[in-house]
Amino acid sequence: MAGRYTTHGQFRIKHGIIKADSASGNAEGSVVVDAASGESGNFLRDNRMKDSVLEAQAYPEITFSPQHIDSHLDDHGNFQAKLEGVLMLHGSRHLIVVETQGKLTGSDLVAASHFSIPYVEWGLEDPSVLFLTVAKEVEIDIAMTGHVTWLAAEGAQHTGRQLAPSSERALAAAVASRSEPLPNK
């Protein structure tokens, strides 16, 4: 019986910004990842992933563009959100839902997200070989920090962590400009 192994790795974010209006559910922006930056600690596996699976020379960026948000922020700054959007991977567009939870302290955001990528189903190469079977779906966990800028529409008031919208909707923009890892607990 073959054992099950989990491989951990990381990719570098090139840049990104997400704008979300929790009142309407509208979301926009993009987060761009350098496809060639993937590292798991195994040089051969990493090169195969970049060259054969992701084909990073032909498709150098992986982009997530949010379209809709469903979120809840409590009085203590804890939040949960489902961010629906388009993942551009290997030249193809795929609808995904990113489950996110975290904490907003003032304007500082610390969050963790999760989603799955059925990469073989999406047409990417299956790296399985004779005696090594690789899962056909990759589970993605993201740890992030960022800065939130509250953009109030005319007449909207920002009260602590809550926005009190007027007749115009208030827009919150979470800027994902920092991609340093979260400290270990």
C-alpha positions in Angstrom: 0.0 0.0 0.0 1.4 3.4 -1.0 1.7 6.1 1.6 0.2 9.5 1.3 2.6 12.5 1.3 2.0 16.2 1.5 4.3 18.6 -0.1 4.5 22.2 1.0 5.7 25.1 -1.1 5.3 28.7 -1.8 5.0 31.2 -4.6 5.8 34.9 -4.7 3.1 37.5 -5.2 4.2 40.1 -7.7 1.5 42.6 -6.8 -2.2 42.8 -6.0 -5.1 44.8 -4.8 -8.7 43.7 -4.0 -11.5 46.1 -3.7 -14.7 44.9 -2.1 -18.1 46.5 -1.3 -19.6 44.3 1.4 -23.0 46.1 1.1 -23.5 45.2 -2.6 -21.2 42.1 -2.8 -19.2 43.6 -5.7 -15.5 42.9 -5.8 -12.8 43.8 -8.3 -9.0 44.0 -8.6 -6.4 41.2 -9.1 -3.6 39.4 -7.3 -0.8 38.3 -9.6 1.6 35.5 -8.7 4.9 34.7 -10.4 4.4 31.2 -11.8 8.2 30.6 -12.0 8.7 31.4 -8.3 7.3 28.1 -7.0 9.5 26.4 -4.5 8.9 23.2 -2.5 12.5 22.5 -1.4 13.0 19.8 -4.0 14.9 21.1 -7.0 13.8 18.4 -9.5 10.2 18.5 -8.5 10.2 22.3 -8.7 11.7 22.3 -12.1 9.2 19.7 -13.4 6.3 21.8 -11.9 7.5 25.0 -13.5 8.6 23.6 -16.9 6.2 20.8 -17.6 3.1 21.4 -15.5 2.7 25.2 -15.2 4.9 25.9 -18.4 6.0 29.1 -16.6 7.9 30.4 -19.6 4.8 30.4 -21.8 2.4 31.4 -18.9 4.5 33.5 -16.5 1.7 34.7 -14.3 -1.2 33.2 -12.3 -3.9 35.8 -11.7 -6.9 35.9 -9.4 -9.6 38.5 -10.2 -12.4 38.7 -7.6 -15.9 39.4 -8.8 -18.1 38.9 -5.7 -17.7 38.8 -1.9 -19.9 37.5 0.8 -18.4 38.5 4.2 -19.0 39.1 7.8 -17.0 41.3 10.2 -17.7 41.1 13.9 -17.2 43.8 16.6 -13.7 42.4 17.4 -12.4 42.6 13.9 -12.7 38.9 13.1 -14.0 38.2 9.7 -15.0 35.4 7.4 -15.5 35.8 3.6 -16.2 33.9 0.5 -14.5 35.5 -2.5 -15.7 34.4 -5.9 -13.7 35.1 -8.9 -11.7 34.0 -11.9 -8.3 32.3 -11.7 -6.3 32.7 -14.9 -4.0 29.6 -14.9 -2.0 28.2 -17.8 -3.9 30.6 -20.3 -7.4 29.5 -19.2 -10.0 31.1 -17.0 -11.6 29.1 -14.2 -14.3 30.2 -11.7 -13.2 29.5 -8.1 -14.4 30.4 -4.5 -11.7 31.4 -2.0 -12.7 30.8 1.6 -11.0 33.4 3.8 -10.9 34.1 7.5 -8.8 36.5 9.5 -8.6 39.6 11.7 -8.7 43.3 11.0 -6.9 45.4 13.6 -7.2 49.1 12.7 -6.1 49.0 9.1 -3.9 45.9 9.4 -5.2 42.7 7.9 -4.0 39.2 8.8 -5.8 36.4 6.9 -5.7 32.8 5.8 -7.4 31.5 2.7 -8.1 28.1 1.1 -9.2 26.7 -2.2 -8.7 23.7 -4.5 -7.3 23.5 -8.0 -8.3 20.4 -10.0 -5.3 21.0 -12.3 -5.5 17.8 -14.3 -9.2 18.4 -15.0 -8.3 21.9 -16.1 -5.9 20.5 -18.7 -2.5 20.7 -17.0 0.0 17.8 -17.2 -0.4 15.0 -14.7 3.1 14.6 -13.2 2.4 11.0 -12.1 5.0 8.4 -13.3 5.2 4.6 -13.2 5.3 4.1 -9.4 4.5 7.6 -8.2 0.9 8.7 -8.3 0.2 12.4 -7.7 -3.1 13.8 -6.6 -5.1 15.2 -9.5 -6.2 18.2 -7.3 -4.0 20.6 -5.4 -5.2 22.1 -2.1 -4.0 25.7 -1.8 -3.6 27.5 1.6 -2.5 31.1 1.7 -1.3 33.1 4.6 -1.3 36.8 4.0 -0.9 40.2 5.6 -2.0 43.5 4.1 -3.3 47.0 4.7 -6.9 48.1 4.3 -7.8 51.5 3.1 -11.4 52.5 3.7 -12.8 54.6 0.8 -16.0 56.3 1.9 -18.5 57.3 -0.7 -19.9 60.8 -0.3 -21.7 61.0 3.0 -20.5 57.6 4.3 -19.0 57.6 7.8 -16.2 55.2 8.9 -16.9 54.3 12.6 -14.1 52.1 13.9 -14.2 48.8 12.1 -17.7 49.3 10.8 -18.8 51.4 7.8 -22.1 53.2 8.2 -23.2 53.6 4.6 -25.3 56.5 3.4 -27.4 56.4 0.2 -24.1 55.8 -1.6 -22.3 52.6 -0.8 -19.0 52.6 1.0 -16.1 50.7 -0.5 -13.4 49.0 1.4 -10.1 48.1 -0.5 -7.8 45.5 0.9 -4.4 46.0 -0.5 -2.3 42.8 -0.8 1.0 44.6 -1.3 2.9 42.7 1.3 3.5 38.9 1.0 5.8 38.1 3.9 5.0 34.9 5.7 3.0 34.9 9.0 5.0 34.3 12.2 4.9 30.7 13.5 2.8 30.3 16.6 
